[in-house]
Amino acid sequence: MILRDGMTEVPLWKFWRRRRFVVTLLAFLGFFNVLALRVNVSVAIVAMTENKSRVLDNDTVVYGVSYPAMHDVWGRWTPPGERNRLATLGYSGSYVGTVVAMTASGFLAARAGWPAIFYVFGAVGMLWFLAWALLVRRGPEFDSRIDPRECKYISEAVGDHPNTQVGPYPWGRFLTSMPVWAIIVANFTENWGFYTLLTQLPIFMKDTMDFDLEQAGLLSALPYLVVAASMQGAGHVADWLLNRGLLSTTQVRKVFCCGAFLGQSAFMLATAFLMTPAAAVACLTLAVGIGAFAMAGFFVNHLDLAPQYASILMGMANTAGTIPGIISPILTGYIVPNRTKDEWRVVFFISSTIYFCGSIFYGIFASGERQPWANGTTPKEDVELQQKQPSIKKMSFRRQIGHIVDTACGVKKYAIERNG
């Protein structure tokens, strides 16, 4: 790879000497472990409660700080031109962890009993922690093992991303920013379908589709194997579109996120109508797989809006994203007490509707541009900037509709600017 100053970076096959790749690899393994520890509970509970009349509490791993913390790492370690593919590669570990946990947990429960699930994955987590503590530093400037050429390349590419935040956080600006709310809504939307399938898919496959425990674990893992592979392509395509100047950042975020949500909505709806084993596996696999493209949309959008606040914004969005993990399993339990096909149809109808609504909201309000309050401007300066823009209230009804359409897709304005 040729760096900005014309010097050649360390060859790609020596990826361990490119420290940003080492960070990405360990992030991948970290999210692998985080989701594996969470998913194995869902499979283990099926084994623990099989042929028993008692109900066990679904204790799970608290991992809410992982994603916000990792967003701060991405902001320091990933050049903007590589951010989509490195971040999606790192986060795809969560889906690979889901695949391995669902498959291996079913095998371990059937062969060695459900306690073996927790011993195996707990040991893997301890090994990962040691590797992360020994190899990863806060930023490239703190890493003694980094090549000076790579350190300079990352520092120049990241630019004015501050290492520390001075002064109070502008919480009011966060809460009144519609692009921030677009990310929050998108996070809630994606996680609703994710947690619905994560916690209930093994039960649906076993009790409604009549697969045995090992088959249920394997087939429940298949959608996440597809999304893990799709995320690699989604990240590379997003970076390619941006680096070639074919789409603006806003357009990439909206096209990838909204397109994914609409596709997921359609496949959830198809599952509700078809309800056969082969169709259910195919539609749910495609529904989850398409979600990979949403990850190249809203999931790295925080870094576009405000790099120095990315971890805070991710924490806010992820807080909203955990709500489906609480509500969805409880709601599903009330809807499917007998676990019949008709009851499961309602679950899929709800998920389809949420995906559709999330797509509309994100399409209208999302942005890929750095926000004025992230540039250190005051509320008064923000008002002055907004006054320079055309006010939608002063437009005719026809122009208002045109303005909303342009805001939703961003294509018309960007095309005019490019053709100059």
MARDO-600241 format. One record per residue (C-alpha): residue in three letters; x, y negated, z negated. Coordinates in steps of 0.25 Angstrom, whole numbers, plus 5000, padded with zeros to 4 digits. Example, Ala and Ser with C-alpha at 12.3 -4.5 7.8 and 13.67 -1.06 7.14 Angstrom:
BEGIN
ALA504950184969SER505550044971
//
This chain:
BEGIN
MET500050005000ILE500549865004LEU500449764992ARG500249614994ASP501649584994GLY501949685005MET502649784996THR502249924997GLU501549994984VAL501950124979PRO501450234988LEU500050284986TRP500450424984LYS501150384971PHE499850334966TRP500350354951ARG501250234954ARG500150144958ARG499650114944ARG498350064948PHE498050204954VAL498450264941VAL497550174933THR496450214943LEU496750364942LEU496650354927ALA495350274928PHE494850384936LEU495250494926GLY494650404915PHE493350394921PHE493350534924ASN493450574910VAL492450464905LEU491350524913ALA491750664911LEU491650644896ARG490250584899VAL489750684909ASN490150814902VAL489150774891SER487950784901VAL488450924905ALA488750974891ILE487350934886VAL486751024897ALA487551134891MET487351104877THR485851094878GLU485651214887ASN484651314881LYS484551224869SER483351144864ARG484151034857VAL484550904863LEU485950854861ASP486350704861ASN487150664874ASP488450604867THR489350544878VAL490650464879VAL490650314877TYR491450264889GLY490850124891VAL492150054890SER492850134901TYR492250064913PRO492449914909ALA493849944904MET494150004917HIS493649884925ASP494649804918VAL495749894922TRP495249894937GLY495249734936ARG496749744932TRP497249864940THR496549864954PRO496749764965PRO495449714971GLY495749784984GLU495849924977ARG494849904966ASN493649974972ARG494350104975LEU495250104963ALA494050074954THR493150174961LEU494250284960GLY494350264945TYR492850254942SER492650384951GLY493350464940SER491950454932TYR491250524943VAL492350634944GLY492350644929THR490850664931VAL491050774941VAL492050854933ALA491350834920MET489950884926THR490651004933ALA491651044922SER490651024911GLY489651114916PHE490851224918LEU491351204904ALA490051204898ALA489651334905ARG491051404903ALA491551344889GLY490451284883TRP490051134882PRO491151094871ALA492151124882ILE491651004890PHE492050904880TYR493350964876VAL493850964891PHE493450824895GLY493850764881ALA495250814883VAL495350754897GLY494950624892MET496050624882LEU497050654892TRP496550534901PHE496650444889LEU498150474887ALA498450454902TRP497650314903ALA498350264890LEU499750294895LEU499650254910VAL498650134911ARG498949994907ARG498049874906GLY498549814920PRO499649824930GLU500449724923PHE500449804910ASP500849934917SER502349964917ARG502250074927ILE501649994938ASP502449964951PRO502749814951ARG502149804965GLU500849864961CYS500749774949LYS500949654957TYR499949704968ILE498849724957SER499149594950GLU499049514963ALA497749594968VAL497049574955GLY497449434954ASP496849344943HIS496149454935PRO496549414921ASN497149514911THR496349454899GLN495049374898VAL495149244891GLY493949184884PRO492549234882TYR491849324892PRO490749254900TRP489649344896GLY488649244901ARG489249244914PHE489249394915LEU487749404911THR487249304921SER488049354933MET487149434942PRO488349504949VAL488749554935TRP487249604933ALA487349674947ILE488449754942ILE487749784929VAL486549834936ALA487349914946ASN488049984934PHE486750014928THR486150064941GLU487350154945ASN487450214930TRP485950244930GLY486050344941PHE487450394936TYR486950414922THR485650484926LEU486450584934LEU487650594925THR486750634913GLN485650704919LEU486150774932PRO486650894925ILE485250914919PHE484550884932MET485350984940LYS485251094929ASP483751084925THR483051024937MET483951074949ASP484151204942PHE485751214943ASP486451284932LEU487351204922GLU488651224930GLN487951184943ALA487251074937GLY488651014932LEU489251034946LEU488150974954SER487950864944ALA489450824946LEU489350824962PRO488750684963TYR489950624955LEU490950704963VAL490350634975VAL490350494969ALA491850514964ALA492250534978SER491350424984MET491950324975GLN493250334981GLY492750304995ALA491850194989GLY493050124983HIS493850134995VAL492750085004ALA492449964995ASP493949924995TRP494049945010LEU492849855013LEU493349745004ASN494849745008ARG494449745023GLY493449625020LEU492249705026LEU491349675014SER491449575002THR491649624988THR490149584986GLN489749664998VAL490549784994ARG489949794980LYS488549774985VAL488649874997PHE489249984988CYS488449964976CYS487049944982GLY487250044993ALA487650154982PHE486450114974LEU485450124985GLY486050254989GLN485950314975SER484450264974ALA484150334987PHE484750474983MET484150464969LEU482850444976ALA483150564985THR483450654973ALA482150624967PHE481350664979LEU482150784983MET482450854970THR483050984976PRO484351034970ALA485151004983ALA484550874986ALA484750824971VAL486150864972ALA486350794985CYS485650664982LEU486150644968THR487650674973LEU487450564984ALA486750464974VAL487950474964GLY488950474976ILE488450344982GLY488650284968ALA490150284971PHE489950164980ALA489250084969MET490550104961ALA491250024972GLY490149914970PHE489749874956PHE490749954948VAL491949864952ASN491049744954HIS491449684941LEU492949664946ASP492349584957LEU491549484948ALA492549464937PRO493849544936GLN494149494922TYR492849524917ALA492649664924SER492749744912ILE491749664905LEU490749664916MET490949814918GLY490649834903MET489349754905ALA488949834917ASN489349964911THR488549934899ALA487349924908GLY487850054915THR487750134903ILE486350104900PRO485850204911GLY486750304903ILE485850284891ILE484450264898SER484550364910PRO484750494902ILE483650454892LEU482650414903THR482950534911GLY482750624899TYR481350564897ILE481050574912VAL481450724914PRO481050794901ASN480750924910ARG481850894920THR480850914932LYS481150864946ASP479950764945GLU480550704932TRP481950694938ARG481350624950VAL481050504941VAL482450504936PHE482950494951PHE481950384954ILE482350294943SER483850314947SER483450274961THR482750154957ILE483850104948TYR484850124959PHE484050044969CYS483749924960GLY485249924956SER485649914971ILE484649794973PHE485249714961TYR486649734964GLY486449704978ILE485849564975PHE486749524963ALA488149594965SER489349514969GLY490849554972GLU491349404969ARG492149354957GLN491149284949PRO491349134945TRP491349164930ALA492449264933ASN493349154939GLY493349074926THR492248974930THR491348914920PRO489848924920LYS489848774926GLU490748814937ASP489948934940VAL488648844942GLU489448754951LEU489848864959GLN488448914960GLN487948784964LYS488848784976GLN488048914981PRO486748904987SER485548914977ILE484549024981LYS483448944974LYS483648834984MET483548934996SER482348965004PHE481649105002ARG482249155015ARG483649105011GLN483549164997ILE483249305003GLY484449285012HIS485349245001ILE484949364992VAL485249465004ASP486549395006THR486849404992ALA486449554991CYS487349605003GLY488349485005VAL488549525019LYS488049405027LYS488849305019TYR490149385019ALA490049415034ILE489849265037GLU491149235029ARG491949335036ASN491549295050GLY491849145045
//
